[in-house]
Amino acid sequence: MPVQWLQIADLHQMVREPGWRAARAAVCRQAQGMHEQMGDFDALLIAGDLTMRAAEEEFEEVQASLDDFIEASGVFARRPAIFAVPGNHDLVRPREQSAVLRSLHRWSEDKDLRAEFWLDVTSPARRLVERALHPFACWWNQLMDRTPLECDVRRGLLPGDFTATLTASDGMRVGIAGLCSVFLQLTGDDYRGRISVDPLQLRVAAGGDIPEWASRHDAVVLITHHGADWFAPESLELLHESIRPEGRVQVHGFAHVHRQTASDGDEEAVHCDSFFGAANRHGMTAVQLNLVRSKGQRERTVLRWRAKSKQPRAVKASWPSSPRLNHQRSPEVLLELTELRDALIKVYSSPADVRRIASALDVRLGKLNAGGAIVDVLHVILRRAKKRHLKEFMEGEELARVTTQEITDAWCKYALSVEGDKTRRPADAQRLADELYERMAALQPAIFEAILGLLAISDEVPDRRAPQPTRAIAVVRLMEQRRNGLVRTSDALLKMLGKPPVSTAPMQASKLGFLALGAALVTGALMLLLELGAGAKPRRTYNRDSVARLVDLVFADERDLGGFVMTYFPTAYRHFNEAMDKLQRIQVLLRVVERSDVVQRIGRAHPTRMRQFQHVLEYEDR
């Protein structure tokens, strides 16, 4: 079964304007015509310009129009996943030409400005952009919260930065990546050749490793508001080298201009036809991705319904398929393997080089990898290679002629991690250890510290200066050496998350799984009895004053705090009044809402700020 979606842009929703109501019948008729040819659609992708002036009321109208379209058109089998990136009409332009705004005009020339913008969430330029995108962010965060869990949405640095997954009934997985490309377009000037995106936006949304994320999907779709011809030269170079190198992305959807533009040979580019771009011109685009396993190919079909056309026009393209990876090695080995891949790609950078490595490692790619991005193909080769063949290649004469110190160091680290690989453990214990690592590596730092406290191992793992994935590996390796250590770790994790035991579910198919499940149930029952008894150990919770400090630091602007509370805790927002200052509002919030809920929501909505200020959190016994 293919994965297919409708792709739209330029809704330009205005309050009390006929807009959608006037075009409703024509737009639904076009969608139904595409549905007759393609069948049910799985998702709705929006390439920006949802509103005209980015007013909060306009975003409310947008949601009502989208809900009406989904219901009236009847082209979706179920409630579809909706993914959107902002357009230049979806941000509030500053009224005055401040010094900060003028500094953004030097974006391409000022390297320090770019570094400060991406790495410091409190920088003046970053705060200016976040204020401009605040109305869109409020609507977008609600949209992301309603996205089905199976889509595995991960948010990035800016509103509109995200990754997600669409899965067909036959198991085909399509990765969706959205990037905010409008953060510099804060004035009415001509921005052709000045637009920018950064690989860091996708790297954060992809969980830190873009090739690793891409390799878990059969095809990848990129959505931005601007097409490639609007990007600055240095940003266009980054786009083609780090974000969508040849073979990684099958569809790049974009909009901005209301009429289709030439793609200059860019076969991945798919212009989103304008929903309300001009008088009496309403259009949309349908895209279908299909994995033809017998031919080892990915096929893309694009149906574009132009204005005044009676039938949509189909355009087809195909690419060789790339293999999806199976995570068979421990997390630590995968981290070292990634470093080895990054070192090798600097020497072996051409398709011929990669094919030669595949031959030397006895990895048979055939047609499967012919169209993949070079870095992704090399990643797949190293993952598939047998340890013996990889060792012979790394220590052979060919590599000795071109090796670098970086390659040597990466190979030594990888070889050591392979020696300590945990693949010799029982398969069920391996799956539990891997699951614990994945969960703990993605935890909020405060919850991670609380789990270390429950396990009484805070002094036995690397301190906070080490990356959290490294600390998660240390926790798993330490606890697996202790009796029922992995089960105890799972129990502590679920206790902090307030969920029933699920980490032992993959183990139920074996005797080891049943023993671990029984141990977990007994442990849970004993803990419950202890808590009910007179001598129960006090439960640890966040200190009220420290949570208040965290909220105060994260939301330096009182308007940001109001938008956050209104979006996620409307009950508390109803207790606010105009006479309250920010500190009083924070106290009201903590009186109405559980402290842990506030901390968890900040971590999800503002992960970068959470990482920056989480050190102020303190704990107390309840």
C-alpha positions, 0 to 999 in steps of 0.5 A: 500500500502506498503512502499519500497525502494532500499538499496545500499552501496559501490559505490566507485565512482572514476573519469575517472574510468569505474566503474558505466559505466561498471556495468550499465547494470548488476545493472539495470537488477538486479533492474528491476528483483526486480521491477518485484516482488515488483513494484515501489520503493519509495526511494533510501537509501545509507549506505555510501562509495559513493566515494573512496577518498572523492574528490569533483569531485568524488561526482559530478560523484556520483550524475551523476551516481545516476541520470543515474541509476534512469533514466535507471533502470525505477524502480521508479514511480517518482523522488525518495527521496534519503537519504545517510549517509557517509562511511569511504571512504567519509571523507578526512583523515588528512595527519598529526598525530596532537595532536587533532587527537591523542586525538580522539583515547582516545574517549571511555576513555575521557568523557570530550572530548566527552562532548566538542565534542558534545556540543561545535561546535568550539572545535578542535576535532569537527572542525577536523571532520567537515573539514574531512566531508566537501566534503560530507557535500557540496554534502549531503546538496544539496541532502537534499535541493532537497528532497520533502517537504512531506518527512519532513527532519530534519538535525542533528549535523553531516553531515549524521544525519537526520530524514525523513518520507516516506508516502504510499498512504494509510497513512502508515508512515515510519520514516527514521533516518540516523546517521553518524558513521564514524566521529572517523575513520580518520586513516587507523587503524582497528576500529572494536570495536571502532566505536561510535554513540551518542543518541544526534545525533538522539535526535537533528534530531528528534526534541528533543524527540526520542520516540515522533518522533518514535510514529508518525510513523508506522515503523522506519528505521535506517541507519548507515555505520557500523553494530553493531559488529563494535561499542565500547561496551559502544556505543553498549549499548547506541545503544540498550538502547536509539537509537533502543530499542526493538520494536522501529526499524524494519530495521537497514541498514548498510554496511562497509564490502563487504560481508554479516556478521552474525547478531548474532540474530539481526533480525532488521539488514539488510546488504546492499549488495555492489554495487562495492565491489569486481571485478564483484560483484554487488549487492543491497537490496530491502526492503518492509514494509507493515502494515497489519491492519487486523492482527495488524502487521507490515511485512517486506520483504527483497529481496537480489540479491547476485552476480551471482544469477539469482533471488533475495532471499526473507526473511520475518519477522513481528512485532506487530504494534504500534499505531500512536499518534494523537496530541489532547492536547496542546503543554504545556501538551505534554511537561509535559507528556513527563517529567512524562513518563521519571520519571515513566520509571525509576520505571516501566521498564519491559513489565509486569509493562507497561501492569499493568499500561495499565490495571490500566488506562483502556487503551486497547492495545491488540496486537497493542503495544506488540512489541513496545519499552517500553518507546514508549509504556508507552508514548502511554498509558499516551497519551490515558489515561483519566484524571480521570483514570490517577489521580486515578492511580497517587494518588493510593496506588500502586504508593505510595509504589514506588513513587519518588520525581521526579515522584511527581514533574512531576505529579504536573507539569502535573496536573497544565498544565492540569488545564490550558489546552486550550482544552476547546477553540473552535476546530478551535482556538485550531488548530490555536494555536497548529500550531502557537506553532509548527511553532514558536518553530522551528523558528530560534532565530533571526526570533523569536525575530523579531516576538516578536518585531512586536507584541510588547511583548518582555518584557512580555515573558521569556528571551532568557535563557529559551528554545524556545519551552517554550517561544513559549508557553508563546507567544501563551497563551499571544496572545490568551487573546487579541482580534484577538491575534492569527490572529495577531501572525499568520500574524506577523509570515508569514510576517517575513517568506515572505509567504502568509497567511496559518495559517488560512486555518484549520479554514475555515470550520467554522464560526470562521475560516471565521471571522479569515480569514477575519480579517487576510485579512483586517489586511494584506490590512491595513498594505500594505496601511500603507507601501505604504503611506507617514507615513509608519512605517519603516520595521525592518531588520538585521544590515549589520555589525552584519550579517557580524560578524555572518558570520565571527564567524560561518565560522572561516575557510575561506575554510568553507565560500567558500564551503558554498557560492559556495553551496548556493549562486553561484552568489556571489561565482563568484565574489570571487577571490584569492586576497580577504581575508575572510572579503572582501569575506563576504562584497561581499556576503552581497552586492550580497545577501539579509542579511535575506537570508544569515541568514536563510540559515546559520540557516538551514545549520548550526543550532548549530552554529546559536544558538551559535552566533545568539546573535550578530545579531542586527536590524535596520529600513529600 
